Amino acid sequence: MKSKDVAICVMIAVWCIAGLMAAGYLTNRAVAQSRAETINIQWEKIGVMPFFKGRPSADTGETLICPICELSFKSENIKDGADRAITSYVQESLERRYRDKVIALGEVSRVYQEIPRDDTRDTLRSLAQKIGEALGADFMIAGTVWRYRERIQESMGPGMGASVAFDMYLIEVSGGKTVWKKRFDETQRPLTEDIRGAKILVKKGARWLSADELARYRVEEVFKRFPL
């Protein structure tokens, strides 16, 4: 093997080791955060409201209190079905964790379609409370997704990887309190530019991910720090 090839192999090995060490550190840190965030609340039912596309402009304030009609996004940044995809990934993660405490997505969707709605006044918070009350839920998860884009390839380089961004909120139905919230915003980059990204690259076979794969993986990571 030529010395140049050996040097390249050594560099790749160093990147992977460093990435795995960073991933280990982040995992341990996440466990510590999970313990710190855990809250002791008695509850019986939780549901997932369908995610919306978009987020408020800078001058309209926080997403939960923004009227639905004021949520906006750039069409080129979000593929069709992104809202449904994130909703299903959140539902799957909840069901694995809490099983029969999770209200079926079909039941939530039915109520969501039946309740009276005014997009000029209703917000994520008010809708989550209306739906939660109708279903007898203690908590509802609501959220928005504003970027869900596949990898962009370039002829003279690696281009840009899949990109996903979403907000998620845990809302107490009885009082509308935001118990927990999480924002995720990531664009996959080459390992040479993102050593800490080695964890997901190793798990997924050191390849570029689709937007669905990136979103599902990150939703699963988010729920490792879920407070209930």
C-alpha positions, 0 to 999 in steps of 0.5 A: 500500500502506498504511503499516501493511501496509508495516510488517508486511511489513518485520517479516516480512522482518526475521524471515526474514533473522534466522532465516536468519542464525541457521540459517546460524550453526547450520549452520556450528556443526553442521559444526564439531561434526560434525568434532569428533565424528567417530571413527575406528573400523573397522567393516563393518556397522550395524543399527537396532533397533526403537525403543521407546515411553517413557522411564524415570521420574526415579528409574530412571536412564539409559534404556540400562540401564533394563529395558524394562518400566519405560519409560513414556509418556502415551498422549495424547502419542504417536500409534500407529506413532510407534516404527515411524516413527522407526525407518524414518526412522533406517534411511533416513538410514543407508542414504543415508549408508552404503548396503550397510553397513546391515543391512536392517530386515526382517532386524533385525526377524526376529532381534528377533522370534526372540531370547529376551527378558525385559522385566523384565531386558533393557534397550536395551543388552542387546537391541542387543548380542544382536541385533547379535551375531546379525547380525554387526553392529559397531554398533547404533542403539537408541532410544526415542520418548516424544512424537509428537503432532500440532498442537493447534489452538485457536479463539482462537489458533494453538494448539500445533504438532506435537511430537516427542521421542526419544533415539538411541544408537549402541552398540558391539556387542562391549563394549556401549559407548555411542559416541554419543547424541543427544536431540531434543525439539521442539514447532513454534512460530510464527515470531514466537516462534521466529526460529531456527525460520525454517530449517525453516519456509522449507524446508517452505513456512512452514507448520505441519508434521505430526509425521511431517514434523517427525520426519523432518526432525530425524532427517536433521539429527541424522545430519549430526552422526553420528560414523561 
